[in-house]
Amino acid sequence: MENEMKLRLVAVEAYGRKSPVPVLSNLFRVEVISEKGGLLNTGDKLFCEIGIGIVDGAIQAFEHHIEKGNMLVAKAQDSCALTLEPNTHLLLFGGDPFPEERYIDWNFVSSDKE
């Protein structure tokens, strides 16, 4: 529980918890379910690049109202506090950024354009 929100850690470490799931890189995935709404801080709880998928409900972030079906992406230095509306379901995921540029073509991701 974090501010009366249910957190389920799926991989690696976040919010003071450690998952037994083995992974090959420094990443995390956390499911957040909030019946009452409230404040969720990512600042010192998560590391590196962060994806925030809004499965249900809505959040307030950086003075913007964002509803379900959207995703936010933040760099580590952009960590923030999110205000969740009641009955909000989020997926937080991320990890170490890749040192080299990535290329995306349709659903293929590569570090080499060829």
trRosetta pair geometry for C-beta under 8 A, 3 or more apart (Angstrom, degrees):
i j d omega theta_ij theta_ji phi_ij phi_ji
1 4 6.3 0 -171 -106 111 22
1 5 6.7 139 -156 62 60 42
1 6 6.6 -33 -99 -96 66 45
1 7 7.1 170 -95 13 15 91
2 5 5.2 -32 69 57 77 98
2 7 5.3 43 3 -27 112 130
2 15 5.9 -79 -66 -152 140 135
2 32 7.9 -56 54 -127 120 106
2 40 6.8 74 114 -123 122 83
2 45 8.0 51 -134 -125 153 156
3 38 4.7 -171 143 136 120 142
3 39 6.0 -118 -157 65 169 69
3 40 6.7 -146 47 -83 135 60
4 34 7.4 82 106 -139 79 84
4 35 7.9 -86 146 50 101 87
4 36 5.6 -9 119 42 134 131
4 38 6.2 117 57 -17 101 159
5 32 5.6 6 159 -166 128 93
5 33 6.7 163 -171 77 78 41
5 34 4.3 -34 -115 -89 100 92
5 38 6.3 -141 -46 58 107 122
5 40 6.3 -14 15 -85 165 110
5 84 7.1 84 -98 44 135 154
6 31 8.0 -17 114 111 89 89
6 32 7.2 148 81 -157 57 43
6 33 4.4 -11 59 60 108 98
6 34 7.5 -166 24 -71 70 44
7 14 8.0 -133 174 107 131 105
7 15 5.6 -36 149 75 164 166
7 17 7.5 170 113 8 120 144
7 30 5.8 -17 -165 -173 97 111
7 31 7.1 148 -159 78 45 55
7 32 5.7 -10 -103 -101 72 71
8 30 6.9 151 74 -161 47 58
8 31 4.2 -7 55 55 102 106
8 33 7.8 31 -5 0 104 103
9 12 7.9 -115 -179 69 110 47
9 13 7.7 1 -159 -132 143 25
9 14 5.8 172 -116 52 110 96
9 15 7.0 -151 -70 49 114 105
9 17 4.6 -165 -15 100 153 129
9 18 7.6 -139 128 -165 157 2
9 19 4.9 -145 130 -62 106 102
9 28 7.5 -55 -149 -162 92 96
9 29 7.6 120 -165 83 51 58
9 30 5.5 -24 -103 -106 59 82
10 19 6.3 14 123 -109 19 155
10 21 6.7 -7 160 15 56 155
10 29 4.1 -36 60 90 118 107
10 30 6.9 -160 11 -83 84 30
10 31 6.7 77 -34 -16 110 95
11 19 5.2 -111 -125 62 17 157
11 21 5.1 -75 -105 81 69 129
11 23 5.4 72 -166 -51 116 139
11 27 6.0 1 118 99 130 92
11 28 5.8 -177 88 -138 83 35
11 29 4.7 54 28 24 102 95
12 18 7.4 -59 164 -144 36 65
12 19 5.9 9 19 36 17 110
12 21 7.8 -64 -33 72 45 94
12 23 5.9 -52 -58 31 94 142
12 26 6.8 101 -131 -157 153 48
12 27 5.7 162 -11 78 143 48
12 28 4.6 -98 66 -88 115 71
12 29 7.9 101 28 12 91 64
12 95 7.7 110 12 -102 162 104
13 17 6.8 179 -145 87 60 47
13 18 4.9 -17 -97 -102 90 74
13 19 7.3 -144 -68 10 43 78
13 28 6.6 -77 64 -96 39 117
14 17 6.5 -16 69 54 55 87
14 28 4.6 102 -45 -165 123 146
14 30 5.0 -101 91 -57 150 130
14 45 6.1 58 -174 157 77 84
14 46 5.5 12 -133 -97 109 76
14 92 7.4 171 179 101 162 126
15 30 6.7 99 0 -123 122 150
15 45 4.9 22 -81 -164 64 116
15 46 7.8 -3 -42 -59 73 75
16 45 7.7 -58 -17 -134 74 86
23 27 6.0 -120 163 46 154 100
25 95 6.1 73 124 166 105 151
25 96 6.7 -121 170 38 102 111
26 47 7.7 -51 155 93 114 130
26 48 7.2 126 118 -23 108 150
26 95 5.3 150 105 -163 62 100
26 96 4.6 64 72 -20 111 114
27 93 7.4 9 176 -174 102 81
27 94 6.8 -164 -151 109 74 32
27 95 3.2 -48 -103 -72 68 138
27 96 7.3 -90 -70 14 64 72
28 46 6.4 -145 67 -138 150 93
28 47 7.4 109 -6 42 132 84
28 92 7.3 -13 114 118 105 93
28 93 6.6 -167 95 -140 60 47
28 94 6.2 -3 52 59 87 67
28 95 6.3 156 9 -75 65 78
29 91 7.0 -15 -165 -173 89 94
29 92 7.1 158 -154 88 40 58
29 93 4.5 5 -107 -105 77 94
30 46 7.7 -115 7 -90 137 116
30 91 7.5 155 81 -160 48 47
30 92 4.3 -8 59 60 98 107
30 93 7.4 -174 23 -70 61 53
31 89 7.6 -13 -174 -169 90 85
31 90 7.4 161 -160 87 45 55
31 91 5.8 -21 -105 -105 66 70
31 92 7.8 -161 -74 24 20 75
32 40 6.4 35 -159 -119 156 157
32 84 7.6 -136 134 -82 125 155
32 88 7.7 -5 114 113 99 92
32 89 7.1 161 88 -156 61 40
32 90 4.2 -1 57 57 108 100
32 91 7.6 -168 21 -77 78 23
32 92 6.4 52 -14 -12 114 107
33 88 7.7 176 -149 92 39 51
33 89 5.3 0 -108 -110 75 79
33 90 8.0 -162 -69 27 38 64
34 37 5.6 97 139 -89 123 25
34 38 6.1 -144 -155 30 135 91
34 40 7.6 -117 -57 -49 142 121
34 57 7.5 -86 64 43 95 178
34 84 4.6 83 57 117 157 147
34 86 7.2 -125 124 -134 90 35
34 87 7.4 -101 93 -44 66 7
34 88 4.9 1 56 57 105 88
34 89 7.7 -165 26 -73 67 41
34 90 8.0 22 1 3 104 100
35 86 6.5 1 157 -160 40 82
35 87 6.2 23 -137 -78 46 57
36 86 5.8 -41 -161 -113 20 89
37 83 7.4 28 176 170 101 73
37 84 4.9 -162 -145 103 63 75
37 85 5.0 -44 -108 -176 124 20
37 86 4.2 -65 -30 -60 106 52
37 87 7.7 -24 -54 12 85 47
37 88 6.5 78 -102 4 71 114
38 83 7.4 -119 137 -148 20 62
38 84 5.9 -1 51 52 51 98
39 81 5.7 -5 -168 -179 102 112
39 82 7.3 149 -156 78 51 45
39 83 5.7 -28 -97 -101 66 67
39 84 7.6 -173 -82 15 16 80
40 81 7.0 157 80 -160 41 61
40 82 4.8 -17 63 61 96 96
40 83 7.9 174 21 -87 74 20
40 84 5.9 49 -7 -22 114 115
40 90 7.7 -153 62 34 170 154
41 44 7.3 6 134 30 117 73
41 45 6.2 121 102 -4 80 123
41 80 7.9 -130 -143 124 56 34
41 81 4.8 -24 -101 -104 72 85
41 82 7.9 -174 -80 20 26 67
42 45 5.8 -103 -147 56 35 103
42 46 4.8 -30 -167 27 88 119
42 50 6.0 73 179 -146 147 172
42 52 7.9 -95 -64 -74 151 123
42 74 7.4 108 97 71 152 148
42 79 4.8 -141 102 -158 92 89
42 80 6.0 24 42 54 108 51
42 81 7.4 -167 16 -85 71 34
42 82 7.0 50 -19 -10 105 103
42 92 7.2 -174 -109 -139 118 141
43 79 4.4 129 -107 129 46 125
43 80 7.0 114 -62 -38 81 6
43 81 7.0 -16 -27 -58 108 76
44 79 7.7 119 -40 138 37 157
46 50 5.5 75 123 -95 143 125
46 79 6.9 172 65 -121 94 117
46 92 6.6 -110 -90 161 151 132
46 94 6.7 74 171 54 123 126
47 76 6.3 -1 -174 -117 49 118
47 94 7.8 -166 82 103 53 113
47 95 7.8 27 90 -134 90 36
47 96 7.9 -7 123 -70 107 64
48 76 5.1 -45 -119 -67 15 113
48 94 5.6 -177 95 141 96 110
48 95 5.3 -3 86 155 151 20
48 96 5.0 -109 -112 -87 152 34
48 97 6.2 -172 -165 -24 104 73
49 73 7.0 -3 -178 -172 101 91
49 74 7.2 166 -157 87 57 48
49 75 5.9 -36 -105 -118 75 47
49 76 6.6 -68 -61 -40 39 75
49 94 4.7 -155 97 -158 62 116
49 95 6.8 -15 53 58 86 39
49 96 7.7 51 15 161 92 8
49 97 5.1 96 -26 -72 122 89
50 73 7.2 161 86 -155 53 46
50 74 4.7 -11 60 60 100 95
50 75 8.0 -164 20 -78 79 2
50 76 7.5 114 -16 -86 96 49
50 79 7.1 86 2 -103 145 74
50 92 6.4 -23 -164 -164 101 93
50 93 7.6 139 -156 77 54 33
50 94 4.3 -84 -101 -29 39 156
51 71 6.0 -8 -172 -176 95 114
51 72 7.3 157 -158 82 46 51
51 73 5.5 -15 -103 -103 69 75
51 91 7.8 -9 109 109 96 88
51 92 7.2 153 80 -157 57 42
51 93 4.9 -18 58 66 106 83
51 94 5.5 160 7 -67 74 88
52 59 7.7 -53 150 35 134 162
52 61 7.8 131 83 -68 158 163
52 71 6.5 157 79 -159 51 61
52 72 4.3 -4 54 55 108 98
52 73 7.7 -162 19 -72 74 31
52 74 7.2 30 -10 1 110 107
52 82 7.1 169 -152 -77 156 154
52 90 6.1 -25 -167 -164 84 121
52 91 7.6 155 -157 80 38 52
52 92 5.8 -7 -105 -104 69 73
53 70 8.0 -178 -146 99 50 38
53 71 4.8 -19 -100 -105 67 97
53 90 6.6 142 76 -163 55 63
53 91 4.2 -5 56 56 111 100
53 92 7.9 -156 25 -68 73 29
53 93 7.4 14 -2 13 108 106
54 57 6.8 -118 -170 73 100 72
54 58 6.8 40 -168 -113 143 37
54 59 6.3 -138 -100 2 125 106
54 66 6.1 177 -28 127 155 100
54 67 6.6 172 121 142 148 25
54 68 4.9 -136 128 -110 99 43
54 69 6.8 -34 84 26 96 33
54 70 5.3 16 35 58 119 74
54 71 7.1 -158 10 -81 74 45
54 72 8.0 61 -27 -6 100 91
54 88 7.3 -52 -148 -162 92 99
54 89 7.8 109 -170 79 51 59
54 90 6.0 -31 -105 -105 52 78
55 68 6.3 -23 120 -139 21 101
55 89 4.2 -59 72 104 113 104
55 90 6.5 -174 11 -97 91 20
55 91 6.1 82 -39 -16 113 95
56 68 5.1 7 -118 -100 26 136
56 87 6.7 -70 131 146 112 83
56 88 6.4 -178 97 -144 70 37
56 89 4.1 41 40 30 98 107
57 67 7.8 -144 123 -148 33 62
57 68 6.1 104 43 -58 33 102
57 84 6.7 34 132 -171 143 89
57 85 5.2 -173 -177 70 103 96
57 86 7.3 -152 -129 94 123 35
57 87 5.2 175 -85 104 112 65
57 88 2.9 -133 96 -101 157 65
57 89 6.1 133 9 12 110 60
58 65 6.3 13 170 -177 128 84
58 66 6.3 167 -159 86 79 44
58 67 4.4 -33 -101 -105 104 62
58 68 6.7 -83 -70 -26 65 68
58 84 7.9 148 90 -155 43 53
58 85 4.7 26 64 15 83 133
58 88 6.4 -104 39 -102 32 115
59 65 7.9 170 88 -151 39 46
59 66 5.4 -14 61 61 84 96
59 82 4.9 -19 -168 -177 132 109
59 83 6.3 141 -165 74 71 51
59 84 5.4 -34 -104 -99 86 56
59 85 6.9 -137 -82 -2 35 81
59 88 6.4 102 -64 -154 80 153
59 90 7.3 42 -50 -78 133 127
60 63 7.5 3 -178 -115 95 15
60 64 7.0 159 -155 76 56 40
60 65 5.9 -25 -100 -97 74 60
60 66 7.7 157 -98 17 23 78
60 82 7.1 150 69 -167 52 59
60 83 4.1 -7 51 58 105 110
60 85 7.8 99 -19 -47 87 86
61 64 5.8 -28 70 59 68 91
61 66 6.1 -17 27 8 107 125
61 72 6.3 -26 84 -84 163 166
61 80 6.1 89 -154 115 97 147
61 82 5.1 -22 -84 -115 100 82
61 83 7.5 -169 -63 26 54 71
62 80 6.6 -61 -49 -136 90 158
66 70 5.1 -115 -177 80 102 144
66 72 6.6 23 174 -51 176 112
67 70 6.4 91 69 4 51 117
74 78 4.1 -138 -165 93 96 115
74 79 6.5 126 136 -83 136 37
74 80 6.6 -131 -123 3 162 105
75 78 4.8 87 53 8 73 107
75 97 7.7 -3 -132 -58 87 137
76 79 6.3 -7 -174 -40 44 102
82 90 7.9 79 113 -78 159 164
84 88 4.2 -143 -170 55 105 149
84 90 7.2 -104 -106 -25 125 124
85 88 5.4 115 61 -50 66 119
98 101 7.9 155 100 -84 115 4
98 102 5.9 89 54 -48 149 109
98 111 7.0 -141 168 -95 144 112
100 111 5.0 64 94 -156 126 115
101 111 7.2 127 80 -147 51 67
102 109 5.6 0 -179 -172 118 99
102 110 7.1 147 -157 75 70 28
102 111 6.1 -50 -103 -91 61 59
103 109 7.2 157 78 -153 47 50
103 110 5.3 -25 60 66 97 81
103 111 7.4 139 12 -119 87 12
103 112 7.4 -80 23 84 128 18
103 113 5.2 130 -64 -94 171 63
104 108 7.2 153 -153 80 49 51
104 109 5.4 -14 -100 -100 76 76
105 108 5.1 -17 66 61 83 102
105 110 7.9 -11 16 16 101 108
110 113 7.3 160 92 -80 119 18
